């Protein structure tokens, strides 16, 4: 049987080094923090590892509404009325389920989680157990690991993670993959576009991340959506996927993903158009300013 790292690598595009480091940290019994911008495959990577390890996977979406009760579990009110606080009536939340089942607990966007809920996680990471009132002591079964993911601190709604969390985890930073890997990801998504055209779309997306007027650029999901919308638009207009049609698709797919710097007078659409024509050849007669128009034969709604 192939090595675990090789099996995971067969499920994930690229990331050979990150896969090896994550697997090693989990095999060493460590909790892990995956840190990186959106769209870098944090969830995909961990799901692949859990599947190949053959262990349970409990997902928690980190947000301001994640209370300790939602994380740990609760008593069914109807059962309490009839049977009282019987431990058998306790409904396990994702933390209690992962803890007692020896599963991976994956907490997405941990830097959006309220402090009181984070304190529960810190206790579990430190002690390997959890005390639940009226239930008792829940001890971590073999295999339990906490893996958290977080986006950069400057994202809207995020907060700095305390040193107490960092002191209890191994941190693995995930950046954007190289152009070839991102093009392969778009191709694997089922995009029905020419590979050379897809590579150019990926280049446009990558340039959004370094444009001086853009605070946050697009992830590879922007390239996936551009290719998908372009394919659908070409079928609707009954024409091939060309540069002008692609710009229309890119405006839809990318404009909501770009965060323009404060004080910049330009719109996301203007920046996308600028980058698009840096990568694609502008057709003769196309106006250099203003929105790209649909080719002849475009149909209405």
Buried (B, 14 or more C-beta within 10 A) or exposed (E): EEEBBEBBBEBBBBBEEBBBBBBEBBEEEBBBBBBBBBBBBBEBBBBBBBEBBEBBBBBBEBEEEBBBEBBBBBBEEEBBEEEEEBEEBBEBBBBBBBBBBBBBBBBBBBBBBBEEBBBBBBEBBEEEEBEBEEBEEBEBBEBBBBBBBBBEEEBEEBBEBEEEBEEBBBBBEBEBBEEEBBBBBBBEBEBEBEEEBBBBBBBBBBBBBEBEBBEBBBBBBBBBBBBBBBBEBBEEBEBEBBBBBBBBBBBBBBBEBBBBEEEBEBEBBBBBBEBBBEBBEBEEEBEEEEEBEBBEEBEEE
